[in-house]
Amino acid sequence: MISWTGANKPIKKVGLIGCGRMGRCMLEGMLAKGYSVVVYDKFPTAAQSASALGAQAVPTPKEVAEQASVILMSLPSPVQLKDVLFGEGGMMASLTSDHVVIDTSTVDPQTTRGLAARVGECGAAYLDCPILGRPSAAGKWMLPTGGSGEALEKVKPVLLCFAANAVLVGDSGAGNALKLLNQMMFSCINAISSEVMAICDHVGIKKEVFYDTVASSTAATVSGLFREVGRCIVNEAYDSPAFTVDLLIKDTKLALQMAKDADAPSLIAGTAQMYNEIAHGQGLGTQDTSALYKVFSRHYDKIS
């Protein structure tokens, strides 16, 4: 396992890079627990919103690293991660052996291992700590973590400001590998829930009746995701996404590539991804993942 020998100083100030929907949940939790938080977001409106909550906004990631030894990153892709670490005004020049960098983004394990190796060159620890849970479940999240157990124990009080638990699941990349496997399941549950709801009207069962009956039962098929997806479909609530089709495509693509690289190519999730991409092609990419219902509904309407 990866070890880390950085200083075990009390944490008073925390850095946060990325103040979007998930980042905001983290920020609110840390502020509520009394931490001072210094933030960076390249979008001025997000930085201003964080400042309004009580955070200190700075103009570069480098300044975050200069002020805080524990730094959380909540970013959409490896491109942004590399930029805040190694780009102009990036953190890398300011990292020391006292720093712990925590990536809560969903990226591939190979990228994580590469970033962890480079950050480790200056003695800093790097944890991949993706989130299992929706924004609405902040405070109850599970954080599967890859990296140093010593570093995780140091920062766990910070993580528990917005999560129920953070568990070490292996070396660098293991947290993201677990998250991507979860996203494969997400993609498949989302797809079959959407498809079944679209079939309902064609077999004489109103989708509202199906949803209310199954969701209130103790059937083994009921999951939290089915309840959320089905509720969105019944209410046609696609334009206030908990998670967009395009984000699901991104995560599932990473998961499928991970499985392929491991000589274990996915069969079922690969099929679900095909329908995700059809949804994107039909202009549904920015809508909630439950909008996949429209793809199936249009298909069955054409052949009925």
Buried (B, 14 or more C-beta within 10 A) or exposed (E): EBEBEBEEEEBEBBBBBBBBBBBBBBBBBBBEEEBBBBBBBBEEEBBEBBEEBEBBBBEBBBBBBBBBBBBBBBBBBBEBBBBBBBBEBBBBEBBEBBBBBBBBBBBBBBBBBBBBEBBBEEBBBBBBBBBBBBBEBBBEBBBBBBBBBBBBEBBBEBBBBBBBBBEBBBBBBBBBBBBBBBBBBBBBBBBBBBBBBBBBBEEEBEBBEBBBEBBEEEEEEBEEBBBBBBBBBBEEBBEEBBBBBBBBBBBBBBBBBBBEEEEEEBEEBBEBBEBBBBBBEBEBBBBBBBBBBBBBBEBEEEEE
